[in-house]
Amino acid sequence: MSKFKFILVLFLGCFVHVTFGQENEQNSTAPVIGQVLDKIVAKVNNYIVLESDVQRAYLDAIAQSRQGFETPSRCDVFESLLINKLMVAKAELDSVMVSDAEVMIQADQRFAMILAQLGGDESVLPEIYGKTADQMKSEIEESLREQLVIQKMQSKITEGLTVSPVEVKRFFNSIPRDSLPFFSAEVTVGQIVKKPEVNEGVKNDIVNQLRSFKEMIQDGRSDFQTLARQYSEDPGSAAMGGELGFFRRGELAPEYEATALGLRPGEISDPVETMFGFHMIQLLERRGNTFNTRHILIRPRASEDDIKKAERYLDSLKSQINDGKIAFAKAAKEYSDDRSTSDNGGFFTDPQTASSRLTLRTLDDPLLYFTLDTMEVGAMTPPMRFEDEREGTKVRILYYKERFPAHRANMDDDYEKLKAATRRKKEEELLSKWFLTAKEDVFIDVDPSYDRCEALKDR
């Protein structure tokens, strides 16, 4: 079995997109240049791999390949999809299952996201995707179930896998020096964020507005869904009349969940505040440890005075950092309102490697990119306003800690990247060994067009 450079992550992330995109191509009457005439190219028990699956996964792999790392070949992609199907087939034999509730929750959330992008209008689904809402939900659930089973099987196969510094060094030394990846210039950037505290007058106005909505619903002058579509500031649910879909305990804001679970089905709550704003909640249904609600969210807007107060706060904190009274990382951990960076001392990190060294293109915020372009290494910005799409205006200071020039990979500068690559290699080896054993337990048929990949050949 050859090395699985591609692994499983890319295909898992694009499966639902692949399914829906496929329908558009099949329903089109005009030929498309380069379009693949679909056929089954592999079968593992009752599970199939289509030529279109390979084509799309390969194109996605090319589009998502990171600078410095090898782009997988078409055979790599095919082998990864084949091992996915083998995992599903083996999971069935080994009774490795995911719960219906787990599938249902994630499927509801994905369908809600798709519908929100279409303005919440289910009637346009047949025209765009060639499917009704029920058909789409069913297909999302089917593909999600497969994804979750694959994830569970992969976790089972690689359980307990660790990577030592000696293994990282051995992996690095195994790479021919003329084949070492070339990394673009990288930066280390941190932030301390302050969310302005909204004055009580604004909050009271919102509470009174939500209470008036509740009275309108109870008096029959309006209904929850209409008011949610008109007034809710939650872009993910407003178009669906405020409905969130099913969630498990612990997945929503604690204040929201406690209020929702204290309601009877159909009952509407008084206004409740969370980190996202003020909600009016209606419990729709409870199923075991899951529950479905709809809500109207109104976010309090900070006044100019509120924002200036936050700016003064950060300006004072910056002075303390510059005077050496507190380290930037300690200040970020203790005072920053952005949890995604504060736990790492305020520094942005690469989600795949957990490294705080990022290429400029990894910083997908254009404002960050252009701000850094005007800064010197070691400098901090004055307090700067920025817009958080979920929580409105915030203020932050940025710290441009380090810059690393473009270079060939080396142990000193790129340890975290090399560690992640070493782990992937060990995962590949485990999966390869598992494949050689597991394939004997199932029926596998590969189309002759993929014989060149030698996916079933023992190595």
VENHUZI-V208082 format. One record per pair of residues at least 12 apart in sequence whose C-alpha atoms are under 10 Angstrom apart, sorted by the first residue. I is the first residue (numbers start at 1). J is the second residue. If there is no record, write none. Layout:
I_J + I_J
//
This chain:
1_79 + 1_428 + 1_429 + 1_431 + 1_432 + 1_433 + 1_435 + 1_436 + 1_453 + 1_454 + 1_455 + 1_456 + 1_457 + 1_458 + 1_459 + 2_75 + 2_76 + 2_79 + 2_428 + 2_429 + 2_432 + 2_453 + 2_454 + 2_455 + 2_456 + 2_457 + 2_458 + 2_459 + 3_76 + 3_79 + 3_80 + 3_425 + 3_427 + 3_428 + 3_429 + 3_431 + 3_432 + 4_72 + 4_73 + 4_75 + 4_76 + 4_77 + 4_78 + 4_79 + 4_80 + 4_83 + 4_424 + 4_425 + 4_427 + 4_428 + 4_429 + 4_431 + 4_432 + 5_69 + 5_70 + 5_71 + 5_72 + 5_73 + 5_76 + 5_77 + 5_79 + 5_80 + 5_421 + 5_424 + 5_425 + 5_427 + 5_428 + 6_57 + 6_58 + 6_61 + 6_65 + 6_70 + 6_71 + 6_72 + 6_73 + 6_74 + 6_75 + 6_76 + 6_77 + 6_78 + 6_79 + 6_80 + 6_81 + 6_424 + 6_428 + 7_72 + 7_76 + 7_77 + 7_79 + 7_80 + 7_81 + 7_83 + 7_84 + 7_424 + 7_425 + 7_427 + 7_428 + 7_431 + 8_77 + 8_80 + 8_81 + 8_83 + 8_84 + 8_147 + 8_150 + 8_151 + 8_154 + 9_80 + 9_147 + 9_151 + 10_57 + 10_58 + 10_60 + 10_61 + 10_64 + 10_65 + 10_77 + 10_80 + 11_53 + 11_54 + 11_56 + 11_57 + 11_58 + 11_60 + 11_61 + 11_77 + 11_80 + 11_81 + 11_84 + 11_147 + 12_57 + 12_81 + 12_84 + 12_143 + 12_144 + 12_146 + 12_147 + 12_148 + 12_150 + 12_151 + 13_147 + 14_56 + 14_57 + 14_60 + 15_53 + 15_56 + 15_57 + 15_140 + 15_143 + 15_144 + 15_146 + 15_147 + 16_110 + 16_136 + 16_139 + 16_140 + 16_141 + 16_142 + 16_143 + 16_144 + 16_147 + 17_56 + 17_140 + 18_52 + 18_53 + 18_56 + 18_57 + 19_52 + 19_53 + 19_129 + 19_136 + 19_139 + 19_140 + 19_143 + 20_128 + 20_129 + 20_130 + 20_131 + 20_136 + 20_139 + 20_140 + 21_56 + 21_128 + 21_129 + 22_38 + 22_52 + 22_53 + 22_56 + 22_129 + 23_128 + 23_129 + 23_130 + 23_131 + 24_127 + 24_128 + 24_129 + 24_130 + 25_129 + 26_38 + 26_130 + 27_127 + 27_128 + 27_129 + 27_130 + 35_52 + 35_55 + 36_51 + 36_52 + 36_55 + 36_56 + 37_50 + 37_51 + 37_52 + 38_50 + 38_51 + 38_52 + 38_53 + 38_55 + 39_51 + 39_52 + 39_53 + 39_447 + 40_52 + 40_53 + 40_445 + 40_446 + 40_447 + 41_53 + 41_54 + 41_78 + 41_82 + 41_445 + 41_446 + 41_447 + 41_448 + 41_449 + 41_450 + 42_78 + 42_81 + 42_82 + 42_85 + 42_444 + 42_445 + 42_446 + 42_447 + 42_448 + 42_450 + 43_82 + 43_85 + 43_86 + 43_443 + 43_444 + 43_445 + 43_446 + 43_447 + 44_82 + 44_83 + 44_84 + 44_85 + 44_86 + 44_87 + 44_88 + 44_89 + 44_90 + 44_439 + 44_442 + 44_443 + 44_444 + 44_445 + 44_446 + 45_85 + 45_86 + 45_88 + 45_89 + 45_90 + 45_441 + 45_442 + 45_443 + 45_444 + 45_445 + 46_85 + 46_88 + 46_89 + 46_442 + 46_443 + 46_444 + 47_82 + 47_84 + 47_85 + 47_86 + 47_88 + 47_89 + 47_444 + 48_81 + 48_82 + 48_85 + 48_86 + 48_444 + 48_445 + 48_446 + 49_78 + 49_81 + 49_82 + 49_84 + 49_85 + 49_446 + 50_78 + 50_81 + 51_78 + 51_447 + 53_77 + 53_78 + 53_81 + 54_74 + 54_75 + 54_76 + 54_77 + 54_78 + 54_79 + 54_80 + 54_81 + 54_82 + 55_74 + 55_77 + 55_78 + 56_77 + 57_74 + 57_77 + 57_78 + 57_80 + 57_81 + 58_71 + 58_72 + 58_73 + 58_74 + 58_75 + 58_76 + 58_77 + 58_78 + 59_74 + 59_77 + 61_73 + 61_74 + 61_77 + 66_183 + 67_181 + 67_182 + 67_183 + 67_184 + 67_359 + 68_180 + 68_181 + 68_182 + 68_183 + 68_184 + 68_408 + 68_409 + 69_180 + 69_181 + 69_182 + 69_183 + 69_421 + 70_181 + 73_453 + 74_450 + 74_453 + 75_450 + 75_451 + 75_452 + 75_453 + 75_454 + 75_455 + 76_453 + 76_455 + 78_450 + 78_453 + 78_455 + 79_450 + 79_453 + 79_454 + 79_455 + 79_456 + 80_431 + 80_455 + 82_435 + 82_444 + 82_446 + 82_455 + 82_456 + 83_150 + 83_431 + 83_432 + 83_434 + 83_435 + 83_438 + 83_439 + 83_455 + 84_146 + 84_147 + 84_149 + 84_150 + 84_151 + 84_153 + 84_154 + 85_146 + 85_150 + 85_444 + 86_150 + 86_435 + 86_438 + 86_439 + 86_441 + 86_442 + 86_443 + 86_444 + 87_146 + 87_149 + 87_150 + 87_151 + 87_152 + 87_153 + 87_154 + 87_157 + 87_431 + 87_434 + 87_435 + 87_438 + 87_439 + 88_145 + 88_146 + 88_147 + 88_148 + 88_149 + 88_150 + 88_151 + 88_152 + 88_153 + 89_146 + 89_149 + 89_150 + 89_438 + 89_439 + 89_441 + 89_442 + 89_443 + 90_149 + 90_150 + 90_153 + 90_438 + 90_439 + 90_441 + 90_442 + 91_146 + 91_149 + 91_150 + 91_152 + 91_153 + 92_149 + 93_441 + 93_442 + 94_153 + 96_149 + 96_150 + 96_152 + 96_153 + 96_156 + 97_145 + 97_146 + 97_148 + 97_149 + 97_150 + 97_152 + 97_153 + 98_145 + 98_146 + 98_148 + 98_149 + 98_152 + 99_145 + 99_148 + 99_149 + 100_141 + 100_145 + 101_246 + 101_247 + 101_248 + 101_287 + 101_288 + 101_289 + 101_290 + 102_141 + 102_144 + 102_145 + 102_148 + 102_246 + 102_247 + 102_248 + 102_290 + 103_140 + 103_141 + 103_142 + 103_143 + 103_144 + 103_145 + 103_146 + 103_147 + 103_148 + 104_137 + 104_138 + 104_140 + 104_141 + 104_144 + 104_145 + 104_245 + 104_246 + 104_247 + 104_290 + 105_141 + 105_244 + 105_245 + 105_246 + 105_247 + 105_248 + 105_290 + 105_291 + 105_292 + 106_140 + 106_141 + 106_144 + 106_145 + 106_245 + 106_246 + 106_247 + 107_136 + 107_137 + 107_138 + 107_139 + 107_140 + 107_141 + 107_142 + 107_143 + 107_144 + 107_145 + 107_245 + 107_246 + 108_137 + 108_140 + 108_141 + 108_244 + 108_245 + 108_246 + 108_247 + 108_292 + 109_236 + 109_237 + 109_244 + 109_245 + 109_246 + 109_247 + 110_137 + 110_140 + 110_141 + 110_144 + 110_245 + 111_133 + 111_136 + 111_137 + 111_140 + 111_141 + 111_245 + 112_137 + 112_236 + 112_237 + 112_239 + 112_240 + 112_243 + 112_244 + 112_245 + 113_235 + 113_236 + 113_237 + 113_240 + 113_244 + 114_236 + 115_133 + 115_236 + 115_237 + 115_239 + 115_240 + 116_235 + 116_236 + 116_237 + 116_238 + 116_239 + 116_240 + 117_235 + 117_236 + 117_239 + 118_239 + 119_229 + 119_235 + 119_236 + 119_237 + 119_238 + 119_239 + 119_240 + 120_229 + 120_236 + 120_237 + 120_238 + 120_239 + 120_240 + 120_241 + 121_239 + 121_240 + 122_134 + 122_240 + 154_427 + 154_430 + 154_431 + 157_427 + 157_430 + 157_431 + 157_433 + 157_434 + 158_426 + 158_427 + 158_428 + 158_429 + 158_430 + 158_431 + 158_434 + 159_427 + 161_423 + 161_426 + 161_427 + 161_430 + 162_422 + 162_423 + 162_426 + 162_427 + 163_419 + 163_420 + 163_422 + 163_423 + 163_424 + 163_426 + 164_419 + 164_422 + 164_423 + 165_415 + 165_418 + 165_419 + 165_422 + 167_418 + 167_419 + 167_422 + 167_423 + 167_426 + 168_411 + 168_415 + 168_416 + 168_417 + 168_418 + 168_419 + 168_420 + 168_421 + 168_422 + 168_423 + 169_410 + 169_411 + 169_415 + 169_418 + 169_419 + 169_422 + 170_422 + 171_418 + 171_419 + 171_421 + 171_422 + 171_423 + 171_425 + 172_409 + 172_410 + 172_411 + 172_415 + 172_418 + 172_419 + 172_421 + 172_422 + 173_410 + 173_411 + 177_408 + 177_409 + 178_408 + 179_408 + 179_409 + 180_407 + 180_408 + 180_409 + 180_410 + 181_407 + 181_408 + 181_409 + 181_410 + 182_406 + 182_407 + 182_408 + 182_409 + 182_410 + 183_359 + 183_404 + 183_405 + 183_406 + 183_407 + 183_408 + 183_409 + 183_414 + 184_358 + 184_359 + 184_360 + 184_361 + 184_404 + 184_405 + 184_406 + 184_407 + 184_408 + 185_357 + 185_358 + 185_359 + 185_360 + 185_361 + 185_403 + 185_404 + 185_405 + 185_406 + 185_407 + 186_356 + 186_357 + 186_358 + 186_359 + 186_360 + 186_361 + 186_362 + 186_402 + 186_403 + 186_404 + 186_405 + 186_406 + 186_407 + 187_348 + 187_356 + 187_357 + 187_358 + 187_359 + 187_360 + 187_362 + 187_363 + 187_372 + 187_377 + 187_400 + 187_401 + 187_402 + 187_403 + 187_404 + 187_405 + 188_347 + 188_348 + 188_349 + 188_355 + 188_356 + 188_357 + 188_358 + 188_359 + 188_360 + 188_377 + 188_399 + 188_400 + 188_401 + 188_402 + 188_403 + 188_404 + 189_346 + 189_347 + 189_348 + 189_349 + 189_356 + 189_357 + 189_358 + 189_363 + 189_368 + 189_372 + 189_377 + 189_378 + 189_380 + 189_398 + 189_399 + 189_400 + 189_401 + 189_402 + 189_403 + 190_328 + 190_329 + 190_332 + 190_341 + 190_342 + 190_344 + 190_345 + 190_346 + 190_347 + 190_348 + 190_349 + 190_356 + 190_380 + 190_396 + 190_397 + 190_398 + 190_399 + 190_400 + 190_401 + 191_328 + 191_329 + 191_331 + 191_332 + 191_336 + 191_338 + 191_341 + 191_342 + 191_345 + 191_346 + 191_347 + 191_348 + 191_380 + 191_381 + 191_395 + 191_396 + 191_397 + 191_398 + 191_399 + 191_400 + 192_314 + 192_317 + 192_318 + 192_328 + 192_329 + 192_331 + 192_332 + 192_333 + 192_334 + 192_335 + 192_336 + 192_337 + 192_338 + 192_341 + 192_342 + 192_345 + 192_346 + 192_347 + 192_383 + 192_395 + 192_396 + 192_397 + 192_398 + 192_399 + 193_310 + 193_314 + 193_332 + 193_335 + 193_336 + 193_337 + 193_338 + 193_339 + 193_341 + 193_342 + 193_346 + 193_383 + 193_384 + 193_385 + 193_386 + 193_394 + 193_395 + 193_396 + 193_397 + 193_398 + 194_307 + 194_309 + 194_310 + 194_311 + 194_313 + 194_314 + 194_335 + 194_336 + 194_337 + 194_338 + 194_383 + 194_385 + 194_393 + 194_394 + 194_395 + 194_396 + 194_397 + 195_302 + 195_306 + 195_307 + 195_310 + 195_311 + 195_336 + 195_337 + 195_338 + 195_388 + 195_391 + 195_392 + 195_393 + 195_394 + 195_395 + 195_396 + 196_301 + 196_302 + 196_303 + 196_304 + 196_305 + 196_306 + 196_307 + 196_308 + 196_309 + 196_310 + 196_311 + 196_313 + 196_337 + 196_392 + 196_393 + 196_394 + 196_395 + 197_300 + 197_301 + 197_302 + 197_303 + 197_305 + 197_306 + 197_307 + 197_309 + 197_310 + 197_394 + 198_300 + 198_301 + 198_302 + 198_303 + 198_304 + 198_305 + 198_306 + 198_307 + 199_300 + 199_301 + 199_302 + 199_303 + 199_305 + 199_306 + 200_300 + 202_299 + 202_300 + 202_301 + 202_302 + 202_303 + 203_273 + 203_277 + 203_278 + 203_298 + 203_299 + 203_300 + 203_301 + 203_302 + 204_300 + 205_300 + 206_271 + 206_277 + 206_278 + 206_279 + 206_297 + 206_298 + 206_299 + 206_300 + 207_270 + 207_271 + 207_272 + 207_273 + 207_278 + 207_279 + 207_280 + 207_298 + 207_300 + 208_271 + 209_271 + 209_298 + 210_231 + 210_269 + 210_270 + 210_271 + 210_272 + 210_278 + 210_279 + 210_280 + 210_296 + 210_297 + 210_298 + 211_269 + 211_270 + 211_271 + 211_280 + 213_227 + 213_228 + 213_231 + 213_280 + 213_296 + 214_227 + 214_268 + 214_269 + 214_270 + 214_271 + 214_280 + 214_281 + 217_268 + 218_268 + 223_241 + 224_241 + 224_242 + 224_243 + 224_268 + 224_280 + 224_281 + 224_282 + 224_294 + 224_295 + 224_296 + 225_238 + 225_239 + 225_240 + 225_241 + 225_242 + 225_243 + 225_294 + 225_295 + 225_296 + 226_238 + 226_239 + 226_240 + 226_241 + 226_242 + 227_241 + 227_242 + 227_295 + 227_296 + 228_240 + 228_241 + 228_242 + 228_243 + 228_280 + 228_294 + 228_295 + 228_296 + 228_297 + 228_298 + 229_241 + 229_242 + 229_296 + 230_296 + 231_296 + 231_297 + 231_298 + 232_279 + 232_280 + 232_295 + 232_296 + 232_297 + 232_298 + 232_299 + 233_276 + 233_277 + 233_279 + 233_296 + 233_297 + 233_298 + 233_299 + 233_390 + 234_276 + 234_277 + 234_279 + 234_295 + 234_296 + 234_297 + 234_298 + 234_299 + 234_390 + 235_297 + 235_389 + 235_390 + 237_294 + 237_295 + 237_296 + 237_297 + 238_294 + 238_295 + 238_296 + 238_297 + 240_294 + 241_294 + 241_295 + 241_296 + 242_280 + 242_281 + 242_282 + 242_293 + 242_294 + 242_295 + 242_296 + 242_297 + 243_281 + 243_282 + 243_283 + 243_284 + 243_292 + 243_293 + 243_294 + 243_295 + 243_296 + 244_291 + 244_292 + 244_293 + 244_294 + 244_295 + 245_284 + 245_285 + 245_290 + 245_291 + 245_292 + 245_293 + 245_294 + 246_284 + 246_285 + 246_286 + 246_287 + 246_289 + 246_290 + 246_291 + 246_292 + 246_293 + 247_286 + 247_287 + 247_289 + 247_290 + 247_291 + 247_292 + 247_293 + 248_286 + 248_287 + 248_288 + 248_289 + 248_290 + 248_291 + 248_292 + 249_261 + 249_289 + 249_290 + 249_291 + 250_290 + 251_290 + 252_274 + 253_273 + 253_274 + 253_275 + 253_276 + 254_274 + 254_275 + 255_272 + 255_273 + 255_274 + 255_275 + 255_279 + 256_271 + 256_272 + 256_273 + 256_274 + 256_275 + 256_278 + 256_279 + 256_280 + 256_281 + 256_295 + 257_281 + 257_291 + 257_293 + 258_272 + 259_271 + 259_272 + 259_280 + 259_281 + 259_282 + 259_283 + 260_272 + 260_280 + 260_281 + 260_282 + 260_283 + 260_284 + 260_291 + 260_292 + 260_293 + 260_294 + 260_295 + 261_283 + 261_285 + 261_286 + 261_290 + 261_291 + 261_292 + 261_293 + 262_283 + 263_281 + 263_282 + 263_283 + 263_284 + 264_282 + 264_283 + 264_284 + 264_285 + 264_286 + 265_282 + 265_283 + 265_284 + 265_285 + 265_286 + 265_291 + 265_292 + 265_293 + 266_281 + 266_282 + 266_283 + 266_284 + 266_285 + 266_293 + 266_294 + 267_281 + 267_282 + 267_283 + 267_284 + 268_280 + 268_281 + 268_282 + 268_283 + 268_284 + 268_293 + 268_294 + 268_295 + 269_281 + 269_282 + 269_283 + 269_295 + 270_282 + 271_296 + 271_297 + 271_298 + 272_297 + 273_297 + 273_298 + 273_299 + 274_297 + 274_299 + 275_299 + 275_390 + 275_391 + 276_297 + 276_298 + 276_299 + 276_300 + 276_390 + 276_391 + 276_392 + 277_297 + 277_298 + 277_299 + 277_300 + 277_301 + 277_390 + 277_391 + 278_295 + 278_296 + 278_297 + 278_298 + 278_299 + 278_300 + 279_294 + 279_295 + 279_296 + 279_297 + 279_298 + 279_299 + 280_294 + 280_295 + 280_296 + 280_297 + 280_298 + 281_293 + 281_294 + 281_295 + 281_296 + 281_297 + 282_294 + 282_295 + 282_296 + 283_295 + 299_390 + 299_391 + 299_392 + 300_391 + 300_392 + 301_391 + 301_392 + 301_393 + 302_392 + 302_393 + 302_394 + 303_393 + 307_385 + 307_393 + 307_394 + 307_395 + 308_383 + 308_385 + 308_395 + 310_383 + 310_385 + 310_394 + 310_395 + 310_396 + 311_382 + 311_383 + 311_384 + 311_385 + 311_394 + 311_395 + 311_396 + 311_397 + 312_383 + 313_383 + 313_395 + 314_335 + 314_336 + 314_382 + 314_383 + 314_384 + 314_395 + 314_396 + 314_397 + 315_381 + 315_382 + 315_383 + 315_396 + 315_397 + 316_383 + 317_331 + 317_332 + 317_335 + 317_397 + 318_331 + 318_380 + 318_381 + 318_382 + 318_383 + 318_397 + 318_398 + 318_399 + 321_380 + 322_379 + 322_380 + 327_345 + 328_345 + 328_346 + 328_347 + 328_380 + 328_399 + 328_401 + 329_342 + 329_343 + 329_344 + 329_345 + 329_346 + 329_347 + 330_342 + 330_343 + 330_344 + 330_345 + 330_346 + 331_345 + 331_346 + 332_344 + 332_345 + 332_346 + 332_347 + 333_345 + 333_346 + 334_346 + 336_396 + 336_397 + 337_394 + 337_395 + 337_396 + 338_396 + 344_356 + 346_398 + 346_399 + 347_398 + 347_399 + 347_400 + 347_401 + 348_362 + 348_363 + 349_362 + 349_363 + 350_362 + 350_363 + 350_417 + 352_416 + 352_417 + 352_420 + 353_415 + 353_416 + 353_417 + 353_418 + 353_419 + 353_420 + 353_421 + 354_416 + 354_417 + 354_420 + 355_414 + 355_415 + 355_416 + 355_417 + 355_420 + 356_416 + 357_402 + 357_403 + 357_404 + 357_413 + 357_414 + 357_416 + 357_417 + 358_403 + 358_404 + 359_403 + 359_404 + 359_406 + 360_372 + 360_373 + 367_386 + 368_398 + 371_398 + 371_400 + 372_398 + 372_399 + 372_400 + 375_398 + 375_399 + 375_400 + 376_399 + 376_400 + 376_401 + 376_402 + 376_403 + 377_399 + 377_400 + 377_401 + 377_402 + 377_403 + 378_399 + 378_400 + 378_401 + 378_402 + 378_403 + 379_398 + 379_399 + 379_400 + 379_401 + 379_402 + 380_397 + 380_398 + 380_399 + 380_400 + 380_401 + 381_396 + 381_397 + 381_398 + 381_399 + 381_400 + 382_395 + 382_396 + 382_397 + 382_398 + 382_399 + 383_395 + 383_396 + 383_397 + 383_398 + 384_396 + 384_397 + 384_398 + 385_397 + 432_458 + 432_459 + 433_458 + 433_459 + 435_455 + 435_456 + 435_458 + 436_456 + 436_457 + 436_458 + 436_459 + 437_458 + 439_456 + 444_456
//
